[in-house]
Amino acid sequence: MNYSTVIAVDTGELVKPAETPSPEVGSPQFGEAGKWRAKFSFWKRLSSSQKLSLVSLVLVVLVLPLGIFAVINPKTPSSSRASLPVTPPSPSPKPTPTPPSVVLLTNGSFETDKDWDLVPDDWKRGGGSGAGDVRTNKYAKGGTYSFVFDGVVDKSKYLSQKSQANLAVNTNLYLSGWVKVLETSSLTSPQLNVFVIYVDDSIVRFSLNFPKGNYDWTLRAGTFRLTNSAKQIMVRLVSPKPQQRGTAYFDLVELSGSASLDKSKYIELKPVKATPQELQ
């Protein structure tokens, strides 16, 4: 066994014990506390700009993956909504054809005569019509004026209006008018006719016949369907021969793609082939 001999020399001075070096901060002697102190010491040694840059970098590292995930995986409904059954939309009902809005007849009440020639605007006299066949305010079913065929005739009298049309096949049209007859001895009846000129130039006529004899204002109404596309329509008021004497008044004549009266008042009109000469 070895023994060390310590020899103390009295020099009269106080002998200072040797200092043991302190362990380095963060060394294992400090344990976990030493590690955190070392990290904090590193943060303290950074400048303000370095701290800001470091914080920004940390935020980018944390947020960037979230942004990429949001782009790759867009937001989807919650599981509770996704589990609900999906009901397919019901088909929309097929719309019914709209009646044509085109003006098929104007000044059917004969109220307008801007040039005061006694012939209603938009209408033209024809056949055996003469000076006594005029717009008049003697009688009227509606408004102030009507149109009268007057006097003895040996040829049918007409008042006609022709208009351009662009009507599709299977279009329903509605025709109506009022007639008043006085002092007649005619064996024939007044008529309200419609001539339809189809796109193939064929012509058909639809007719409303009023009663024979004398009567107050009487309504007639009819409906018909186009069997082809139409390009022209002519409405014609007729005072047919032979009429020995008397007067026939027409008023409130209408031709439209929609019914202005109760539909029960309309009778179905049958087409009759017509010729271009009948349109003269």
C-alpha positions as CSV (number, residue, x, y, z in Angstrom):
1,M,0.0,0.0,0.0
2,N,1.3,3.4,-1.0
3,Y,0.8,6.5,1.2
4,S,1.3,10.0,0.1
5,T,3.0,12.3,2.4
6,V,1.9,15.9,2.5
7,I,4.4,18.3,3.7
8,A,3.2,21.8,4.7
9,V,5.8,24.5,4.7
10,D,5.0,27.5,6.9
11,T,5.9,30.5,4.9
12,G,3.6,32.8,6.7
13,E,1.3,33.1,3.7
14,L,-2.3,31.9,3.4
15,V,-2.4,29.1,1.0
16,K,-5.4,29.5,-1.4
17,P,-6.9,26.2,-2.3
18,A,-6.8,25.4,-6.0
19,E,-10.0,26.2,-7.9
20,T,-11.8,23.4,-9.6
21,P,-13.0,24.5,-13.1
22,S,-16.8,24.8,-13.4
23,P,-18.4,22.4,-15.7
24,E,-19.4,23.8,-19.1
25,V,-23.0,24.9,-19.5
26,G,-24.9,22.1,-21.2
27,S,-22.4,19.4,-20.1
28,P,-23.8,16.2,-18.8
29,Q,-23.2,17.3,-15.3
30,F,-26.2,19.7,-15.6
31,G,-28.6,17.0,-17.0
32,E,-31.8,18.1,-18.8
33,A,-31.7,21.6,-17.2
34,G,-28.3,22.1,-18.7
35,K,-29.5,21.3,-22.2
36,W,-32.3,23.9,-22.0
37,R,-29.9,26.5,-20.6
38,A,-27.6,25.9,-23.5
39,K,-30.5,26.3,-26.0
40,F,-31.6,29.6,-24.3
41,S,-28.0,30.8,-24.3
42,F,-28.0,30.2,-28.1
43,W,-31.2,32.2,-28.6
44,K,-29.7,35.1,-26.5
45,R,-26.6,35.2,-28.7
46,L,-28.8,35.9,-31.9
47,S,-29.4,39.4,-33.2
48,S,-33.0,40.7,-33.7
49,S,-32.9,40.2,-37.5
50,Q,-31.6,36.6,-37.0
51,K,-34.4,35.9,-34.6
52,L,-37.0,37.3,-37.0
53,S,-35.6,35.2,-39.9
54,L,-35.6,32.1,-37.8
55,V,-39.2,32.6,-36.7
56,S,-40.2,33.2,-40.3
57,L,-38.5,30.1,-41.4
58,V,-40.2,28.0,-38.7
59,L,-43.6,29.4,-39.7
60,V,-43.0,28.6,-43.4
61,V,-42.0,25.1,-42.5
62,L,-45.1,24.6,-40.4
63,V,-47.6,26.3,-42.7
64,L,-46.4,25.2,-46.2
65,P,-47.3,21.5,-45.8
66,L,-50.8,22.6,-44.7
67,G,-51.3,24.7,-47.8
68,I,-50.0,21.9,-50.1
69,F,-52.4,19.5,-48.5
70,A,-55.3,21.9,-48.9
71,V,-54.6,22.2,-52.6
72,I,-54.2,18.5,-53.2
73,N,-57.2,17.5,-51.1
74,P,-60.0,20.1,-51.5
75,K,-62.6,20.3,-48.8
76,T,-65.1,17.5,-49.0
77,P,-68.5,17.2,-47.2
78,S,-68.4,15.9,-43.7
79,S,-68.9,12.1,-43.3
80,S,-72.4,12.7,-42.0
81,R,-73.4,14.5,-45.2
82,A,-71.6,12.1,-47.4
83,S,-73.5,9.2,-45.9
84,L,-76.8,10.8,-47.0
85,P,-78.4,9.3,-50.1
86,V,-78.2,11.5,-53.2
87,T,-81.5,12.1,-54.9
88,P,-81.2,12.7,-58.6
89,P,-83.0,15.8,-59.9
90,S,-86.5,15.2,-61.3
91,P,-86.8,15.9,-65.0
92,S,-88.4,19.3,-65.8
93,P,-91.8,19.1,-67.4
94,K,-91.9,19.7,-71.1
95,P,-93.2,23.2,-71.8
96,T,-96.4,23.5,-73.7
97,P,-96.3,25.4,-77.0
98,T,-96.9,29.1,-76.6
99,P,-99.6,30.6,-78.8
100,P,-98.1,32.8,-81.5
101,S,-97.8,36.4,-80.4
102,V,-97.7,37.7,-84.0
103,V,-100.4,40.2,-84.9
104,L,-102.7,38.3,-87.2
105,L,-105.5,40.9,-87.5
106,T,-105.4,44.7,-86.8
107,N,-108.2,47.2,-86.4
108,G,-110.8,44.5,-86.1
109,S,-113.2,46.9,-84.3
110,F,-112.9,49.4,-87.2
111,E,-112.2,52.3,-84.9
112,T,-109.3,53.7,-86.9
113,D,-109.5,55.6,-90.2
114,K,-106.7,58.1,-90.2
115,D,-107.3,59.3,-93.8
116,W,-111.1,59.6,-93.2
117,D,-111.9,57.8,-96.5
118,L,-114.6,55.7,-94.7
119,V,-112.6,52.5,-95.2
120,P,-111.0,51.3,-91.9
121,D,-107.3,51.4,-91.8
122,D,-105.5,48.1,-92.8
123,W,-108.6,46.9,-94.6
124,K,-109.4,46.9,-98.4
125,R,-112.8,46.7,-100.1
126,G,-113.3,44.3,-103.0
127,G,-115.8,42.4,-105.1
128,G,-119.0,44.4,-105.6
129,S,-118.4,46.8,-102.8
130,G,-119.4,50.4,-103.5
131,A,-119.9,53.8,-101.9
132,G,-122.5,52.5,-99.3
133,D,-120.1,49.9,-97.8
134,V,-118.3,52.0,-95.2
135,R,-117.2,52.5,-91.7
136,T,-120.1,53.8,-89.7
137,N,-121.1,54.9,-86.2
138,K,-124.8,54.1,-86.7
139,Y,-124.4,50.8,-84.8
140,A,-121.6,49.2,-82.9
141,K,-121.2,46.1,-80.8
142,G,-118.1,47.6,-79.1
143,G,-116.6,51.0,-79.2
144,T,-118.0,53.6,-81.6
145,Y,-117.8,52.2,-85.1
146,S,-118.6,49.1,-87.2
147,F,-118.5,48.3,-90.9
148,V,-121.7,48.0,-92.9
149,F,-122.5,46.4,-96.3
150,D,-125.4,48.2,-97.7
151,G,-127.7,48.1,-100.7
152,V,-128.7,45.8,-103.6
153,V,-125.9,43.7,-105.0
154,D,-125.5,41.4,-107.9
155,K,-122.0,40.4,-106.8
156,S,-120.6,39.4,-103.5
157,K,-119.0,42.2,-101.5
158,Y,-115.7,41.9,-99.6
159,L,-113.7,43.7,-96.9
160,S,-110.3,42.0,-96.7
161,Q,-107.1,42.3,-94.7
162,K,-103.9,40.3,-95.7
163,S,-100.9,39.9,-93.5
164,Q,-97.5,38.2,-93.6
165,A,-97.2,35.3,-91.2
166,N,-94.7,32.8,-89.9
167,L,-96.8,30.2,-88.3
168,A,-95.6,26.6,-87.5
169,V,-97.5,23.5,-88.5
170,N,-100.1,22.4,-85.9
171,T,-100.7,26.0,-84.7
172,N,-104.2,26.5,-83.4
173,L,-105.9,29.7,-84.4
174,Y,-109.1,31.3,-83.1
175,L,-111.6,33.3,-85.2
176,S,-114.6,35.3,-84.0
177,G,-116.8,38.2,-85.0
178,W,-120.2,39.8,-84.5
179,V,-122.9,40.6,-87.1
180,K,-126.2,42.5,-87.1
181,V,-128.6,42.3,-90.1
182,L,-131.5,44.6,-90.8
183,E,-134.2,44.8,-93.5
184,T,-132.8,42.0,-95.6
185,S,-134.6,39.7,-98.0
186,S,-131.4,37.7,-98.7
187,L,-131.5,33.9,-99.0
188,T,-127.8,33.8,-98.1
189,S,-126.0,34.5,-94.9
190,P,-123.0,36.8,-94.1
191,Q,-119.7,35.1,-93.8
192,L,-116.4,35.6,-92.0
193,N,-113.6,33.8,-93.9
194,V,-109.9,33.1,-93.3
195,F,-107.6,32.1,-96.2
196,V,-104.3,30.4,-95.2
197,I,-101.5,30.4,-97.7
198,Y,-99.0,27.7,-96.8
199,V,-95.3,27.7,-97.6
200,D,-95.9,25.2,-100.5
201,D,-98.3,27.8,-102.0
202,S,-101.4,25.7,-101.4
203,I,-104.4,27.7,-100.1
204,V,-107.2,26.7,-97.8
205,R,-110.3,28.5,-96.6
206,F,-112.0,28.4,-93.2
207,S,-115.5,29.9,-92.9
208,L,-117.9,31.1,-90.2
209,N,-121.5,31.3,-91.5
210,F,-123.9,33.7,-89.8
211,P,-127.7,33.1,-89.8
212,K,-130.0,34.1,-92.6
213,G,-132.7,36.8,-92.1
214,N,-132.8,39.8,-89.7
215,Y,-131.2,39.7,-86.2
216,D,-129.5,41.8,-83.6
217,W,-125.8,41.4,-82.8
218,T,-124.9,37.7,-83.1
219,L,-121.6,36.1,-82.3
220,R,-119.9,33.3,-84.2
221,A,-116.6,31.8,-83.2
222,G,-114.5,28.9,-84.6
223,T,-111.0,27.4,-84.3
224,F,-108.8,25.5,-86.7
225,R,-105.3,23.9,-86.8
226,L,-102.7,24.5,-89.5
227,T,-101.7,21.4,-91.3
228,N,-98.5,23.0,-92.7
229,S,-96.4,26.1,-92.0
230,A,-98.1,29.2,-93.1
231,K,-96.6,32.3,-94.7
232,Q,-99.7,34.5,-95.3
233,I,-103.1,35.0,-93.7
234,M,-106.1,36.8,-95.2
235,V,-109.3,37.6,-93.2
236,R,-112.3,38.5,-95.3
237,L,-115.8,39.8,-94.4
238,V,-118.3,38.7,-97.0
239,S,-121.8,39.9,-97.9
240,P,-122.7,37.3,-100.5
241,K,-125.1,37.6,-103.4
242,P,-128.0,37.5,-104.0
243,Q,-129.0,40.2,-101.5
244,Q,-132.0,42.2,-102.8
245,R,-131.8,44.8,-100.0
246,G,-130.9,45.4,-96.4
247,T,-127.7,46.0,-94.4
248,A,-125.2,43.8,-92.6
249,Y,-123.0,45.2,-89.9
250,F,-119.7,43.6,-88.8
251,D,-117.8,44.4,-85.6
252,L,-115.2,43.1,-83.2
253,V,-113.6,40.7,-85.6
254,E,-110.6,38.8,-84.1
255,L,-108.0,36.2,-85.3
256,S,-105.5,35.1,-82.7
257,G,-103.3,32.3,-81.5
258,S,-105.1,32.3,-78.2
259,A,-108.8,32.2,-77.3
260,S,-110.3,35.5,-76.2
261,L,-113.6,33.8,-75.4
262,D,-114.6,30.8,-73.4
263,K,-113.3,27.9,-75.5
264,S,-116.8,26.2,-75.4
265,K,-118.0,29.0,-77.7
266,Y,-115.6,27.9,-80.5
267,I,-116.7,25.4,-83.1
268,E,-114.2,23.4,-85.1
269,L,-113.8,24.7,-88.7
270,K,-112.9,22.4,-91.5
271,P,-110.5,23.5,-94.3
272,V,-111.7,23.8,-97.9
273,K,-109.3,24.0,-100.8
274,A,-109.2,27.5,-102.4
275,T,-107.7,29.0,-105.5
276,P,-105.5,32.1,-106.1
277,Q,-108.5,33.7,-107.9
278,E,-110.5,33.7,-104.7
279,L,-107.9,36.0,-103.2
280,Q,-108.6,38.8,-105.7
